[in-house]
Amino acid sequence: MEFFGTYLEVTPHSRLVWTNEEGDDGKTVTTVTFDETAGKTLLVVHDLYPSKEALDSGSTGAMPEALDQLDELLASLGSRTETK
């Protein structure tokens, strides 16, 4: 999958902000924060759409699948480091 956008902010270990410029509805700005507490990480994703029409276009449907894939990846990485 190709990505068209620009990283606006990169704060290691805590925050990413980028634009998504793939659609004709304008730029969506995505902010992701990572908050570590007691060995666990809370991931928060916030999307700011340029209009209600852009939000209603259905572009949010892939997020649950992407987060499920991230969860699987992290679980597999954790099991690898535990066995070493």
C-alpha positions in Angstrom: 0.0 0.0 0.0 1.4 3.4 -1.0 1.3 6.3 1.4 1.2 9.9 0.3 1.7 12.4 3.1 4.1 14.3 5.2 5.3 13.7 8.7 4.7 16.9 10.7 6.0 15.8 14.1 8.1 12.9 15.3 8.7 12.7 19.0 10.5 9.4 19.7 8.7 7.0 21.9 5.7 9.2 22.4 4.1 11.0 19.4 3.7 10.9 15.6 1.7 13.3 13.5 1.3 13.0 9.7 -0.9 14.1 6.8 -2.7 11.6 4.6 -3.0 13.1 1.1 -4.3 10.0 -0.8 -7.9 11.2 -1.4 -9.6 14.0 -3.3 -11.3 15.2 -0.1 -8.3 17.2 1.3 -5.7 16.3 3.9 -6.5 14.2 6.9 -4.1 14.8 9.8 -3.4 11.7 12.0 -1.9 12.0 15.5 -0.7 8.8 17.3 0.4 8.9 20.9 2.1 6.2 22.9 1.9 6.4 26.7 3.8 3.7 28.7 2.6 2.9 32.2 3.6 -0.1 34.3 5.2 -1.9 31.3 2.1 -1.5 29.1 1.6 1.0 26.2 -1.6 2.9 25.6 -1.9 3.7 21.9 -4.3 6.5 20.9 -5.0 7.4 17.3 -6.8 10.6 16.4 -7.7 11.6 12.9 -8.7 15.1 12.0 -10.7 15.2 8.7 -11.0 18.3 6.5 -14.8 17.8 6.3 -17.7 15.6 7.3 -17.8 14.3 3.7 -14.2 13.1 4.0 -15.0 11.3 7.2 -18.1 9.7 5.7 -16.1 8.5 2.7 -15.4 5.2 4.5 -11.7 5.6 5.0 -11.9 4.7 8.7 -12.8 1.1 8.0 -9.3 -0.3 7.7 -8.1 0.9 11.1 -9.4 -2.1 13.2 -7.7 -4.5 10.8 -4.4 -2.5 10.9 -4.4 -2.4 14.7 -5.2 -6.2 14.8 -2.1 -6.8 12.6 0.0 -4.5 14.8 -1.1 -6.5 17.8 -0.2 -9.8 16.2 3.2 -8.4 15.2 4.0 -7.1 18.7 2.9 -10.5 20.2 5.2 -12.3 17.8 8.1 -10.0 18.6 7.5 -10.4 22.3 7.6 -14.2 22.1 10.8 -14.0 20.1 12.6 -11.9 22.8 11.3 -14.1 25.6 12.8 -17.3 24.1 16.3 -15.7 23.5 
